[in-house]
Amino acid sequence: MPIDVALVECDYYHLLHGDAAAVQAFSGEYMTNYRWAEGTAGFLYEKYAHESVRA
């Protein structure tokens, strides 16, 4: 059974949907204690880190 993301308050989901506040708040770090998250961290950094620096 999948999770209903509409019922979950999650900064990651907000970031993926381009929420301006989430983009502004993104510091370039994502789950730094988990090696398996490095791919997602790289994707998020490439896509959003430069936007939060500009704002």
Secondary structure, 3 states (H helix, E strand, C coil): CCCCHHHCCCHHHHHHCCCHHHHHHCCCCCCCCCHHHHHHHHHHHHHHHHHHHHC
